[in-house]
Amino acid sequence: MKKIDIVYDYELLKDKISEKGLTQETLAPKLNMSRTSLNLKLNSKSNFTQTEIKVMAELLNIPSKELGNYFFKGFVQKSVQNIKEVI
């Protein structure tokens, strides 16, 4: 069975981080991680833990009912297919 990798779109989360006047460099220690680890997570190369999501939601004042918009929005990759017209 083929493994399906889910890629999340964290643009809204990145915007919220900036809106709160934070950077990856200043936010990472508050999450007990390195800036590199946070960057990997924000670029969907690694997953956030439940604890990290909870702490970030508290730091960024994200209501629990809005967590899905920030942490679980799937990234849809657009692709172009060559379509040959059959005459």
N, C-alpha and C positions, 0 to 999 in steps of 0.2 A: 504494500500500500504506500502511495506517495505521500510524503510529509508536506503539509501546506503551511508555509510561513505567512503569518499575518503581519502586514506592515501598517502601522498606525500613523495618522497625520496629526502631528503635535503642533501645527502652526498656531492654533488658538492658544495653546498652553504657552508657547514661546512668546506670543503677544502679551499674555497676562503677566509673565515674568518681567518683561520690559516695562509694562504699565505700572508695576509695583516698584520700579526703580532698581530691580535686581539684575544681575548678570549670572551666567553659568558659574563664574568664578566665585561670586559672593553667595549664591544659593547652594552650591555643592556641599560646603562644610555643614550647613544647617541640616542636610540630609545624611550626614556622616558618610560622604563619598567624595571621590576626587572629581575635579572638573571634567576629566576625560570620561569617567564613568557616566556622569550626567549627560555629557555630549552624546555618548553612544546611545543612551536611552532616548534622548530627544530626537535622535535621528533613526529611531526604530531598529537599531542594531542589537539592542539588548532590551529586556523587559523591566518595567517598574514592578517592585513588590507592592503588596497591599499596604504595608507600613509606609513606604515611600509616598504612595498616592495619598494616604491619610495625612501625612505631615505636610506635603505640598499643598493639599487642599486647605489646610489650616493656615499655612503661611500666606497663601495667595487669596484667602477668603473666597474660596470656590464652594458654593452650596452643594450638599450631597446630591441633590436632584439634578445638578448640572455636570457631575463628574463624567458622565458618558460623552459629553461634548468635548471635554478636554483630554480625556485619557483613552477613550475607546472608539474614536472615529477612525474607521478604516480608510486607508489610502487607496484610491482607485486610479490605477495606471491607465492612461489613455494610450492606445496603440493605433497605428495606421496600417491598414491592410491593403495590399494591392488587389484591386478588383479588375478583372479582365472582362471586358464586355464581349459577350458571345453574339456574333451576328449570324 
